[in-house]
Amino acid sequence: MNTDQPRKRRKLRSLCYSELKRFTSCPKQFWLRYNRVDEESVTVETPEAAKGEVVHRVLSGQDHPRRVKKILEKFQAEGILPPETDLVAMEKDCHSVIKIAQEQKKADLSPKTKTEKLFFYNFSFMSKRTGAKDECTLVTKPDRLGEFEEKGKIIPEIIELKTSDKPHSSHLKQLLFAAIVYSRHNLRDKWLSGPVRLVINYASKLIQPEIRFAGQYRLEEYLEKEVQPVIEEINERMETEDFPANVIPGRCKSCPFAAQCDEYQTSLTQDSIL
C-alpha cells in the first residue's frame, strides 16, 4: 500500500507592508525572517530603523525619553548599531525628532486617536498564475487615526510619522496599503464611502507634511498592481523554497541574517580573493 501523501502546498497566510517591502527588496531576507532562522524574533534591522523604533517607543508612551540612551546602547550591544556608531550624536538626534513630533501633534487641531489596534482584511482574488481562488490576510497598524472635516463632510484620516530625513516613494505606498486594510476592516466587501485622507508627517522642520487623498479606484488599482503580484510570487516561490538574495554589500552587512545568507557570505569570499 502506498502511504506517500502529497505534500500540502505552502501558502502565505498574512502580509503586512513591511513584509511586502522586505520581499521586493530581498526575497532571501523575507524568507529567512519568515522562518525565523534565528532563535529570537528580529524587530529592528538597520541603524535607521533603530532610530525610528526609539522615537516611536517614546511617542507611544512605551518608553520614557530618559531611556533613549539605554535603548541605543542595547541596540549596539545586539549588533544592530555598528561599534563605531556615535551614540551621543544619535541620542541627540532622537530627542530632536521626538521634540519636533510632539510639537506637530500639539499644532494639529483635528481630533486624532493614537492607535495600537491591528486592522485586518481577508483579501480574496482569482490567481492570475493558477486561475484558482486564493486569499491572504492583509494586516496594518497605523501610527494615528482620526477624522478630517472638509466642507461639512467627515473624512477618515490615516497618519504616519517618518523619522527619515527625506521623503521616499515607499512612504505613500505604505499609507495606501494601510488605507486598503482600514477601509475594508470588518466591512466585508464594502469600501468606506468617499476618500481617505493620507498624511505623512516628517520629523523635520525642513520637510512639509505630505497630504494625499485616496479614493476607491486608486486603492483597488494599488491592490491589484502592487499587492496581489507579490502574494502570488511568494506563494509560487514557497513551493520550491526558492528565495534568492539581492546582494548589495553595503546594505547586506547590516542585515540581521547576514551570517545565514550563503550568497552574501560567498560574495565576501570572492571579494577577499580579488
TORSEMI-176533 format. One record per residue (C-alpha): residue in three letters; residue number from 1; y, z negated, x negated. Coordinates in steps of 0.25 Angstrom, whole numbers. Layout:
["ALA"; NUM; [Y; Z; X]],
...
***
This chain:
["MET"; 1; [0; 0; 0]],
["ASN"; 2; [14; 4; -5]],
["THR"; 3; [22; -9; -6]],
["ASP"; 4; [34; -2; -12]],
["GLN"; 5; [46; -4; -3]],
["PRO"; 6; [58; 6; -4]],
["ARG"; 7; [70; -1; -11]],
["LYS"; 8; [81; -4; -1]],
["ARG"; 9; [94; 3; -5]],
["ARG"; 10; [105; -6; -10]],
["LYS"; 11; [118; -5; -3]],
["LEU"; 12; [132; -10; -5]],
["ARG"; 13; [134; -21; 6]],
["SER"; 14; [148; -25; 3]],
["LEU"; 15; [160; -20; -4]],
["CYS"; 16; [174; -25; -7]],
["TYR"; 17; [185; -17; -14]],
["SER"; 18; [184; -24; -28]],
["GLU"; 19; [169; -19; -28]],
["LEU"; 20; [173; -5; -23]],
["LYS"; 21; [183; -4; -35]],
["ARG"; 22; [173; -10; -45]],
["PHE"; 23; [163; 1; -41]],
["THR"; 24; [173; 12; -42]],
["SER"; 25; [178; 7; -56]],
["CYS"; 26; [164; 4; -62]],
["PRO"; 27; [151; 5; -54]],
["LYS"; 28; [143; -3; -64]],
["GLN"; 29; [153; -15; -63]],
["PHE"; 30; [151; -15; -48]],
["TRP"; 31; [136; -15; -49]],
["LEU"; 32; [135; -26; -59]],
["ARG"; 33; [144; -35; -51]],
["TYR"; 34; [137; -31; -38]],
["ASN"; 35; [124; -36; -44]],
["ARG"; 36; [131; -48; -51]],
["VAL"; 37; [125; -45; -65]],
["ASP"; 38; [131; -58; -70]],
["GLU"; 39; [128; -72; -65]],
["GLU"; 40; [142; -75; -60]],
["SER"; 41; [150; -67; -50]],
["VAL"; 42; [161; -60; -57]],
["THR"; 43; [174; -61; -49]],
["VAL"; 44; [185; -57; -60]],
["GLU"; 45; [182; -45; -69]],
["THR"; 46; [195; -42; -77]],
["PRO"; 47; [207; -49; -82]],
["GLU"; 48; [216; -42; -71]],
["ALA"; 49; [206; -47; -61]],
["ALA"; 50; [207; -61; -67]],
["LYS"; 51; [222; -62; -65]],
["GLY"; 52; [220; -57; -51]],
["GLU"; 53; [209; -67; -48]],
["VAL"; 54; [218; -79; -53]],
["VAL"; 55; [230; -74; -45]],
["HIS"; 56; [222; -73; -32]],
["ARG"; 57; [216; -86; -34]],
["VAL"; 58; [229; -93; -35]],
["LEU"; 59; [236; -85; -24]],
["SER"; 60; [224; -88; -14]],
["GLY"; 61; [224; -103; -17]],
["GLN"; 62; [210; -103; -24]],
["ASP"; 63; [217; -108; -37]],
["HIS"; 64; [230; -115; -41]],
["PRO"; 65; [240; -108; -51]],
["ARG"; 66; [237; -119; -61]],
["ARG"; 67; [223; -114; -62]],
["VAL"; 68; [227; -99; -67]],
["LYS"; 69; [225; -103; -82]],
["LYS"; 70; [211; -109; -80]],
["ILE"; 71; [206; -97; -71]],
["LEU"; 72; [211; -87; -82]],
["GLU"; 73; [204; -96; -93]],
["LYS"; 74; [191; -96; -85]],
["PHE"; 75; [192; -80; -83]],
["GLN"; 76; [194; -79; -99]],
["ALA"; 77; [182; -89; -101]],
["GLU"; 78; [174; -80; -92]],
["GLY"; 79; [178; -67; -100]],
["ILE"; 80; [186; -61; -89]],
["LEU"; 81; [198; -62; -97]],
["PRO"; 82; [197; -58; -111]],
["PRO"; 83; [198; -69; -122]],
["GLU"; 84; [212; -63; -127]],
["THR"; 85; [218; -64; -113]],
["ASP"; 86; [231; -71; -113]],
["LEU"; 87; [228; -82; -103]],
["VAL"; 88; [243; -87; -103]],
["ALA"; 89; [249; -74; -100]],
["MET"; 90; [238; -71; -89]],
["GLU"; 91; [241; -85; -83]],
["LYS"; 92; [256; -82; -83]],
["ASP"; 93; [253; -68; -77]],
["CYS"; 94; [244; -74; -66]],
["HIS"; 95; [255; -85; -62]],
["SER"; 96; [265; -73; -61]],
["VAL"; 97; [257; -65; -52]],
["ILE"; 98; [254; -77; -43]],
["LYS"; 99; [269; -81; -42]],
["ILE"; 100; [272; -66; -38]],
["ALA"; 101; [261; -66; -28]],
["GLN"; 102; [266; -79; -22]],
["GLU"; 103; [280; -74; -21]],
["GLN"; 104; [275; -61; -14]],
["LYS"; 105; [268; -70; -4]],
["LYS"; 106; [280; -78; -1]],
["ALA"; 107; [288; -66; 1]],
["ASP"; 108; [279; -60; 11]],
["LEU"; 109; [283; -63; 25]],
["SER"; 110; [272; -57; 33]],
["PRO"; 111; [261; -66; 37]],
["LYS"; 112; [249; -66; 27]],
["THR"; 113; [236; -73; 26]],
["LYS"; 114; [229; -75; 13]],
["THR"; 115; [214; -71; 15]],
["GLU"; 116; [201; -75; 9]],
["LYS"; 117; [194; -68; 20]],
["LEU"; 118; [184; -57; 17]],
["PHE"; 119; [184; -45; 27]],
["PHE"; 120; [172; -36; 29]],
["TYR"; 121; [170; -22; 35]],
["ASN"; 122; [156; -17; 37]],
["PHE"; 123; [159; -2; 33]],
["SER"; 124; [149; 7; 39]],
["PHE"; 125; [149; 22; 35]],
["MET"; 126; [140; 34; 34]],
["SER"; 127; [136; 36; 20]],
["LYS"; 128; [140; 50; 14]],
["ARG"; 129; [129; 49; 4]],
["THR"; 130; [117; 45; 13]],
["GLY"; 131; [122; 49; 27]],
["ALA"; 132; [118; 35; 32]],
["LYS"; 133; [126; 24; 37]],
["ASP"; 134; [130; 14; 27]],
["GLU"; 135; [138; 1; 27]],
["CYS"; 136; [145; -8; 17]],
["THR"; 137; [153; -21; 20]],
["LEU"; 138; [167; -20; 14]],
["VAL"; 139; [174; -33; 10]],
["THR"; 140; [188; -37; 7]],
["LYS"; 141; [197; -49; 5]],
["PRO"; 142; [212; -46; 5]],
["ASP"; 143; [221; -55; -2]],
["ARG"; 144; [230; -57; 10]],
["LEU"; 145; [230; -52; 25]],
["GLY"; 146; [242; -52; 34]],
["GLU"; 147; [250; -45; 45]],
["PHE"; 148; [262; -36; 43]],
["GLU"; 149; [271; -33; 55]],
["GLU"; 150; [278; -19; 56]],
["LYS"; 151; [285; -14; 68]],
["GLY"; 152; [279; -25; 77]],
["LYS"; 153; [265; -22; 72]],
["ILE"; 154; [256; -31; 64]],
["ILE"; 155; [249; -24; 53]],
["PRO"; 156; [237; -31; 45]],
["GLU"; 157; [241; -32; 30]],
["ILE"; 158; [232; -34; 18]],
["ILE"; 159; [238; -39; 5]],
["GLU"; 160; [232; -39; -9]],
["LEU"; 161; [238; -45; -21]],
["LYS"; 162; [237; -38; -34]],
["THR"; 163; [239; -45; -48]],
["SER"; 164; [239; -31; -54]],
["ASP"; 165; [252; -27; -61]],
["LYS"; 166; [251; -13; -55]],
["PRO"; 167; [246; -6; -43]],
["HIS"; 168; [233; 1; -42]],
["SER"; 169; [227; 10; -32]],
["SER"; 170; [215; 1; -30]],
["HIS"; 171; [225; -10; -24]],
["LEU"; 172; [227; -1; -12]],
["LYS"; 173; [213; 3; -11]],
["GLN"; 174; [209; -12; -11]],
["LEU"; 175; [218; -14; 1]],
["LEU"; 176; [213; -2; 9]],
["PHE"; 177; [199; -8; 7]],
["ALA"; 178; [204; -21; 12]],
["ALA"; 179; [211; -15; 24]],
["ILE"; 180; [198; -8; 28]],
["VAL"; 181; [190; -20; 28]],
["TYR"; 182; [200; -29; 34]],
["SER"; 183; [204; -19; 45]],
["ARG"; 184; [189; -18; 49]],
["HIS"; 185; [185; -32; 47]],
["ASN"; 186; [178; -37; 59]],
["LEU"; 187; [183; -25; 67]],
["ARG"; 188; [170; -17; 66]],
["ASP"; 189; [174; -2; 66]],
["LYS"; 190; [189; -5; 71]],
["TRP"; 191; [200; -4; 62]],
["LEU"; 192; [213; -12; 63]],
["SER"; 193; [223; -5; 71]],
["GLY"; 194; [235; 0; 63]],
["PRO"; 195; [237; 0; 48]],
["VAL"; 196; [234; -11; 38]],
["ARG"; 197; [245; -15; 28]],
["LEU"; 198; [241; -16; 14]],
["VAL"; 199; [249; -24; 4]],
["ILE"; 200; [247; -25; -11]],
["ASN"; 201; [255; -36; -18]],
["TYR"; 202; [256; -35; -33]],
["ALA"; 203; [259; -48; -40]],
["SER"; 204; [270; -42; -48]],
["LYS"; 205; [285; -41; -44]],
["LEU"; 206; [285; -27; -50]],
["ILE"; 207; [276; -21; -40]],
["GLN"; 208; [279; -20; -26]],
["PRO"; 209; [269; -23; -15]],
["GLU"; 210; [261; -10; -11]],
["ILE"; 211; [260; -9; 4]],
["ARG"; 212; [252; 1; 12]],
["PHE"; 213; [247; 3; 26]],
["ALA"; 214; [232; 8; 28]],
["GLY"; 215; [228; 13; 42]],
["GLN"; 216; [214; 16; 47]],
["TYR"; 217; [214; 30; 41]],
["ARG"; 218; [217; 26; 27]],
["LEU"; 219; [207; 15; 28]],
["GLU"; 220; [196; 23; 33]],
["GLU"; 221; [199; 34; 22]],
["TYR"; 222; [199; 24; 11]],
["LEU"; 223; [185; 18; 17]],
["GLU"; 224; [179; 32; 17]],
["LYS"; 225; [184; 37; 4]],
["GLU"; 226; [185; 25; -5]],
["VAL"; 227; [175; 15; 0]],
["GLN"; 228; [163; 22; 6]],
["PRO"; 229; [161; 31; -6]],
["VAL"; 230; [160; 18; -15]],
["ILE"; 231; [150; 11; -6]],
["GLU"; 232; [141; 24; -5]],
["GLU"; 233; [141; 26; -20]],
["ILE"; 234; [138; 11; -23]],
["ASN"; 235; [126; 12; -13]],
["GLU"; 236; [121; 24; -20]],
["ARG"; 237; [122; 18; -34]],
["MET"; 238; [115; 6; -29]],
["GLU"; 239; [103; 14; -26]],
["THR"; 240; [101; 16; -41]],
["GLU"; 241; [110; 5; -46]],
["ASP"; 242; [118; 16; -54]],
["PHE"; 243; [131; 10; -56]],
["PRO"; 244; [138; 16; -69]],
["ALA"; 245; [148; 9; -77]],
["ASN"; 246; [162; 15; -78]],
["VAL"; 247; [164; 10; -93]],
["ILE"; 248; [179; 8; -97]],
["PRO"; 249; [178; -1; -109]],
["GLY"; 250; [192; -7; -108]],
["ARG"; 251; [189; -11; -93]],
["CYS"; 252; [174; -14; -95]],
["LYS"; 253; [175; -25; -106]],
["SER"; 254; [182; -34; -95]],
["CYS"; 255; [171; -31; -85]],
["PRO"; 256; [162; -43; -82]],
["PHE"; 257; [150; -35; -82]],
["ALA"; 258; [152; -28; -95]],
["ALA"; 259; [141; -35; -102]],
["GLN"; 260; [131; -30; -91]],
["CYS"; 261; [136; -16; -92]],
["ASP"; 262; [128; -7; -100]],
["GLU"; 263; [137; 5; -100]],
["TYR"; 264; [149; -4; -105]],
["GLN"; 265; [140; -10; -116]],
["THR"; 266; [135; 4; -120]],
["SER"; 267; [150; 8; -121]],
["LEU"; 268; [153; -4; -131]],
["THR"; 269; [141; 0; -140]],
["GLN"; 270; [146; 15; -140]],
["ASP"; 271; [160; 10; -144]],
["SER"; 272; [155; 2; -155]],
["ILE"; 273; [147; 13; -161]],
["LEU"; 274; [159; 22; -160]],
***
